[in-house]
Amino acid sequence: MTYLETVADFYTEVAETPSVGLCCVQSTPLQLPGLEIPASMQEMNYGCGTTVHPAELSGEPTVLYVGVGGGLEALQFAYFSRRPGAVVAIDPVDSMRQAAARNLSIAAEENAWFDPSFVIIKAGDAFDLPVPDDSVDVVAQNCLFNIFEPEDLSKALQEAYRVLKPGGRLVMSDPIATRSIPLHLQQDERLRAMCLSGALTYEQYVQRIVRAGFGQVEVRARRPYRLLDQKNYELEEHLLLESLDSVSFKVVIPEDGPCVFTGKTAVYAGAEDYFDDQVGHILQPGVPLAVCDKTAGKLGKFEEILVTDSTWHYDGGGCC
């Protein structure tokens, strides 16, 4: 049995019998005015963070959601795009698609604004998305891509890039590892299906995104997720997993490398009225300017500029 078959079997189980201990099912989903989350949907909240960032969702975007789960985030995306077919949710597991459809029917009874036609549920997988090239504004996935082997992850990222419109966004929430996960855990297919052993390090994860063609990556949140302890996982020392929420843009990669925003700022502390690096960055004295990590490295070489550390949170407004 391949690891993908193990994953399919595992998610058939949790679709038919929700598992309260899986991922962050006990977390509270994003609260929005007038949105009621059915209890059955909350029980299947199999994610490690969120992919729904309201600032990204103006203009009723078309959303492709990969791995429908219980339908919670598909419902949240429909909140911002209230029209038939605005959200296409795909899943290879028949039981999961059926469970999501039931949950969305319940959601329609509890939310007067929601019509089930807003979300189309289709059979499909991340390696062969059932939509045309350059056709959607947003591709989203929560705690799915980390299950894949590295080369399969690259295939999924390339597929997301293919279907996004120019300037479109890939919104993801995945576990990452604070150091490389030992081989004996990587090869445990059930742990991989449970989002506990397939995680890459932050550097490896972002590198795969950039290799797929995304020219800008923005970190929305980075927080502790799970601890793999020495005793139960046969480790020399504890291994912390973190949850990373990110937004990657289908834009051309600049000649000097991708723009990756992790919450760094540059602050001018010199005697002049302003600082101009002659390539588009003008800093006012004492005023922090959000910059990508690449620009932070360049500006940090000037004695009169202070570059702050990554906050692992960024919501726009900076320079690269």
Secondary structure, DSSP 8 states (H G I E B T S, - for coil): --HHHHHHHHHHHHHHS--TTSTTTTS-----TT----HHHHTT---SS----GGG-TT---EEEES-TTSHHHHHHHHH--STTSEEEEES-HHHHHHHHHHHHHHHHH-TT--GGGEEEEE-BTTB-SS-TT-EEEEEEES-GGGS-HHHHHHHHHHHHHHEEEEEEEEEEEEEESS---HHHHT-HHHHHTTSS---BHHHHHHHHHHTT--EEEEEEEEEEEEE-HHHHT-SS-EEEEEEEEEEE-----TT--EEESS-EEEE-SSSS-EE-SSS-EE-BT--EEB-HHHHHHHTTSTTEEE----S---S--B-
